[in-house]
């Protein structure tokens, strides 16, 4: 019975917030503009607070640098596999390679990881995420704009990265942690004050994100055949690469268990921002459909992880 209660304690908050989000859409309790505002609050204010605290309080080892580099290269490999194999499997959308790489950690991953495993191992997840964040904000944007008239310059990409609150929060957190400044602040109580602020600001992040995801989960008019094909293709690539990354990390750092963070990361859907890059309405519908189905797959995997512990 205790195990059942523990599983429900993890799963029910997710289901409840998704249902509340769906109810808000059906009953028009919140407008589209309102949901977009909630997303911005969660991603631009709450999530940077999570990352600042996570990186500031982390222990810094060779893995701190190696793990993000591995993940960056894995994201490049996933894109290449999508580009190479997608057309051979009859998937003609130019966005297929971008559906097979990148992870929606900010809008979904951190919330689910914290619900499953708490904040004690969140630094492992954040290190893995750092590599794919750098990929999405740099090479991913360059590649996705190569098919459009507006090709961003390196300066513009750098400006977008620095204007995003997430990257400065990561940089500040790494500086506090890697220099030992955060530990030096502990005797005086300054570190505890910083923790109190970041914990308070980040507290509603999970609920806001899950509510917005529930709001956007519209399964009507989905082109199921094409959508399931693309979602299954991504899932197959993620399964292979996830097993490879887990094996590599186990070989390089046998004293540390990375499997939980890797499994959840590779279960996540592609970046939710992807439909924004399409100027074709049909492609936007297709991309939104794949993201919706991929999110449901992620939630199904989350429930399975909660059940098996």
C-alpha positions, 0 to 999 in steps of 0.5 A: 500500500505504501508503494502505491501511495508513493507512486500516486504521490508522484503521478497525481500532481502531473495528471491533475495539473494537465487536467486543470490546463485542459479545463482552462482551455475548454472553459476559456478560464485562461486565454491563449495570451494568458497561457503564453504569459504563464509560460514566460514566467515559468521559463524566463523567471522560475527556471533560471532560478532552478538552474542558478541554484543547481549549478551553484551548489554542484560539485565540479569534477572532470565530468562537469565539462565532459558531460555537456560536450558528449551531449552536444555531440549526441544532439549533432548525431541525432540530427544527422541520423534524422536527416539521413534516415528520414527520407529513406523511411518516406518522411519528407518534411524538412523538419524531420532532423529537428524532430529527432534531436533536442530535448524539451528539458526547460518546459517539462524535464526539470519538473518531471525529474524533480517529481521523480527523484527530488532535487538531490540529483538535479545537478546530474540532469542539469549537466546533461541538459547544458550540452543540449541547451548549447546545441539548441541555442547555437547549431540547431538555430543555424541549421533550422534557418538554413532553409529560410531566407532569414539566416541569423548571423553569429552575432545575432545568435550570440545576442539571443543566447545572452538575452535569454535568462537561462544562459546567464543563470547557468553562467552565474551558477557555474561561476559561483560553484566552480570558484568555490564562492558558493561554499565560501558563502555558507558559514555566513549564511549568505548561501542559505539566503540565496537558496531561500530566494531561488527556492521561493521563485522556482516553487511554482515552475512545475505547476505552471509548466504542466498547466500550460502543457495541458492547455496545449494538448489538443488531439483533434485533427491530428494526422495520426499516420504521419505523426505516429511515424515521426514520433516512433522514429524519434523514439527509436533514435533516442532509445539507441542513443540513450543506451549508448550514452548510458553505457559510455557514462558508466564506462567513464564514471563507474562510481556515479549513476547517470542512468536516471537522468539519461533515461528521463532526458531521452524520453523528452519530446523535441523543443516546443519552439519548433513550430515557430520556425515554420512559415507553412500552416500545414507544417505547423499543424504537423509539428504541433501534432508530433510534439503533442504525441511525443509529450504523451509518450514522455508522460507515459514513460514518466508514469512507468518510471514512477511505477518501477521506481 
